[in-house]
């Protein structure tokens, strides 16, 4: 479920996927068939260690071919995409013309949940970011790149990205291990790009599993972070050593902080 965008009217990725599926010769029926089709469409290269494909042939093609494009292509997709995104994020309109453009430029990128719109992109690995990007998972030829989560501020969350960017700067100055970030205003759109934590220096995925997923696997009651109290969390962490190599005492001392 975490790999499928929530079924909400304003969810940007859900609308992009719906538009892609609507173009198919035989679009899936509403309900489970649509959810399954979305998972097959974009259930890989996301955040986490699980990839989902429709069949082995698609998986083999995905892992066996490096998606490299000329570095010049990094410069070609800047203006139009941010203008379309600004319109979509602000209006949540029922028009499909903008979504057609987004679907063509972004394609079926993996899902990234949360209360504000996000897209997963590859941007030039530079000190400053001016809006250039590649479709997610595509590697620019002859230039260093970095995979990022790009958060897009919506009108109802005015100032949120400035606050989050400030928090990142404060924690960075305090010596915490904080991912790189780029705060940008472009074409009337406020953006915050954050380097992905699940990639190594070569851009390869780092497999991981969240503690929340482990906890929810052991209890049907746990579906979200609000379903676990601090005392319960401490007790659960104490049992984690059966599943993974974890310094239990250190984890129990560190979590409440």
N, C-alpha and C positions, 0 to 999 in steps of 0.2 A: 504493500500500500504506500510505503514511503517513496516509491519510485514513480508514482502516478500523481499528477497535480490534483489538488482538491477540486471537487465539483462545485465551484463557486462562480457566480456570474462575472466577477471582476478579475478572476485569476488569468493572468496574461498567458502563461504557458498552456493552460487548459484550452484557451481560445485558439492559440496557434495550432495545437494538435488537432483540435476539432476541425479546423479549416483544412489541414492536410488530409485528414480522413475523409472529409466531405468531397474531396477531389477524386477519390478512388472510384473506379467503375462500379463497385458494389460496396457502398459505405456500410459499416457495421450498424446493427440495430442498437437503439438506446439501451443503457443498462450494462450488464456484465460484458456483453460483446464489445461495446465501446471501450470499457475500461481495459479489457484484455488487449484490444487492438492498440491502445495507447501504450501499454506496457511493452508490447512487441516493437512498437515504433521507436521508443526512446528509453528503453530499460537498460541501457548500457553506457559506460563511460561516465556514470554519475558519481555521487558521493557515497562510498561504501565499497564492499568487496564483492558484491553480487552483480553479475551481468546477465541479462535475459535476451535471448534471440528467438526468432520464430523457428529456426532450424539450424542444424550443424553447418550447413553451407554458408549461411549468413555469418555465423560466428567465425568460421575459417577465413572468410573474406575480410572481416573486420580486423582480426588479429594479424592477418598475413600481409596486409598492404599498409604501407606508411602513407598517410595522407599529407603529402607535401605540395605546397603551392609556391610560386615565385614570391619573393619578399615584397615586390611591388604591389601585390594584391592587398597587402595590409593597408595601403593608402586608399583603396578604391571604395570602401564601404562605410565611410565615416558619416557623411552628412545625412543621407537619406534615412538611415536606420534610426538615428536619434530623433529626427523629426517625427517619424512614424510612431516611435515609442512614446514620445511626449503626448501625442494625440490620443493614443490608446490608453495610456495610464490616466490621463486627466478626464477622459470622457466615458470610457467603457462603452463605447457606442455599439450599435448593432450592425454597423456597416462592416463589410468584409474586405474592402479594397486595401485598407491599411494592413489587415492581417495577411492578405495575400503577399504583400511586400515583405512582411516579417517572416512568413513561412519560407519564402524564397531565399532570404538572406541568412536566416538563422538555422533553418531546417529543424529536424526533430532533436533538439538538444535535450539532455537529461533534465529531470525535474529537480528543483531546489525549493523546499517548502518555506513557510514563514508568513508573517503578516503583511509584508510588502513584496512587490514584484521583483523577481531576480532573473538574470540570464547567466548562463555559464559560457564564457568566452576565452579565447586565447589572445593576449595582447603583447606588443613588443616589450621586451625586458629592458626597460629604460627607467631612469630616475623620475622623469616626468611622463605623464600619459596625456595625450591630446585627443583621444577618442578613436584611434585606429584599432582595429581588431581583425581577427580571423574567425571563421566559423569554428565552434568548439571542436577540439580534437584534431584540427588541421595545424600542421607544423610549418611555419615560414621557413623557406629555404635561404640559407646564408645569413640568418639573423637569430639571435637568442630570443626566446619567447617565455611566457609564463601563463599558466592556466589560472583564471580568476573567477570568483563569484562577483557579478556586478549587481549591486542593489540599486533600485530605482525609486526615488522618493515620490510618494503620492501626496496629493494636496492635504488629505486628512492627517498626514504625519509630518507637517511642516517643521523643519529643523531637526528631524530625527538623525539624518546622516551626518550633519555637523556635530551633533552630540556624540554619535558613535565614533566618528573620526577623532574627536577630542579624547574619548576614552582610550582608543588605541594608542594615541600619542602619550597619554599619561602613563599607561602601563608599560609602554616601550621605554620611556624615560626612567621608570622605576626599576628597570632591569628584567622585566618579564620577557619570556619568549613569545613575541607577538609577530604574526605574519605581516609582510609588507602590505601597504595599502595606498591607494591613489584616490583622492577626493577631487571631483571634476564637475564643473557646470558647463553644459554644452547645449546650445539650441534651446535654452529655457528649461533644460532638464538637469536635475541634481543626481549625481551618480557617486557611488563609492565602490571601487573595485578592491577586492581583498584577495590576496594570494591564497590559493587552495592549500589546506593543511594536509591533504592526502596525496601529495605529489612529492617525489624526491627531486634532487637537483637536476636530474636528467629529464624531468617531466613524466616519469613513469609512475603508475598508480601504486600507492602504499595500501595493501589490504589491512582492514581494521574492522572491529566490531564494537559498537557502543555498549556501555554498561546498561543503558536503558533497554536495549534489545535483549540482552542476556536476562535482565530482570523480568521483562514481559514474557519471555519464553518460559519462565518458571512459575508465572502467576497470571491467570486470565484476568485478574482484577486490574493489573497494571497495563494501561494503554497509553499513558502520557506522563510527563514529568511531574504533574500535579498529583498523581496517584500514589506517590511515595513520600512518606514523612522522613525527617532527618534520622530519628532513631531507627526506623526500618531500614534506611539506607546503610547505616553503620552495620546492622546485623547482616544484611545481604552481602556487603563487601567482605565480611568475615568468612563467608562461605565460597567466595570467588576462587580461592586458591585451589579448589578442586577442579577448576576449569582452565585456569591460566596461571602463569608464573608472575605473581604479583606480591610485592612487599605489603602484606596486609596491615601491619601496624602503622607503617608510614602512610598508607592510603587512608586509614581511619583517622589519623591525626591531621591529615591535610584537607580532607573533604569539607569539614565544618568551616574551615577558614575561607 
